[in-house]
Amino acid sequence: MVRKLLFPSQFYWGTATASYQIEGGWNEDGKGASIWDTFSHTQGKIEDGSTGDVACDHYHRWREDVALMKEIGCNAYRFSISWPRVIPLGKGRINPAGLDFYDRLVDALLEAKITPFITLYHWDLPQALQDEGGWANRDTAYYFADYASVVAHKLGDRVKHWITHNEPWVVAWIGYGWGVHAPGLKNEKIALQVAHHLLLSHGVAVRVLRDACSGGEIGITLNLSPVHPASEREEDKLAARRYDGFLNRWFLDPIFYGHYPPDVLELYIQYAPRIDPGDMATISYKVDFLGVNYYSRSVMKFNPAAGPLQAEGVAPEGAEFTEMGWEIYPPGLYEILMRVGRDYQPEKLYITENGAAFADEIAPDGGVHDLKRISYLREHFAQAQKAIQDGAKLAGYFIWSLMDNFEWAHGFTKRFGIIYTDYQTQKRIMKDSALWYKKVIENNAVEIED
Ligand code: FCB
């Protein structure tokens, strides 16, 4: 039997991208260098030796990309602004040509009846600020607020949905703690200080955006996963609880309650961040929504040798995985949406990213038949709809990603798009998942067979 799972009217159906992953134009029209320019130009950092110098050439092809979104029927689009395109050195002089690029993009989106959701920071910090310590330097939080103000004054008359940060956990740990992302630092001691400055910058930017953009909705996007114990053993449960604190509560608690989770703080007491008076109040300024990026769950087992948390991730047996090696686990989306609703009561939720990388190929008939992605999305949509039925205040869903793009340290080896990017010719090909998504949007419903 085929069941039609309906979504609320006015639901936002979109796709998401990030500036460094799609734009290219890395040194055009006065743009300054970002830490990702530096990092990708450093030998050995990117799996296939590629860079984002050209990426999807969206900087020149944005009209075509907006037209594709319109064709799919999307009514929303989440994209990020490149800070060094707007303020080349991160502070001080503004680059009008950079701002104009986003100004034109916003107008084109509105013309196509696509609501823009802007992420202010999706990881491309101006290199000049990194030279002064980057996010380890408290001043960066205030430069971020100045940058937010510049962008909001230019676009805030038309843009009503603002995301301060994308996944601060990834920035702090993968970028500064483990060195896999830019700026490539391997210094666990500063990761929590970096996280604190990111959260602080979020808070000050919320205030700035509130003043600059009347009627705007302001939020932050976190990478969240339910964390399950590898077994019913008490020590595995402890490991799961600790990892949940490290990954989820470390960010949710300060934003919604103004404090760090005491259990994790105790474990990381040596690396505890310096917190100035007033910081926690700033971090917990009210947000209008929480953006959830969901890809998979985490499964943890106790391992006394595995760092302060004594927790080690395991791959569940018999599970299916995407090309990223991430377990396909749709019920985790329902679980995380319900959990944040219950524990933190955000006014609204958006799924700001969900999607999957598979080894897509162009078929002899010229199409890209990405059936695994359709099935991944269908099952996650069904879980989201179930959460809405059960009271989750979910108002929109953004597929990662609009098109295949530069997947950070993986370069171009992972394809997440619902549109195929041929990097040789920059030709875009709608995958079957894009055509399928078009139907979902038309019906405002997902069909499942059971
Ligand atoms: C998220 C990032 C996004 C993309 C997806 C696959 O962590 O926010 O830019 O890389 O993962």
Residues whose N, C-alpha, C, O or C-beta is under 5 A from the ligand:
A	BS01	FCB	A18
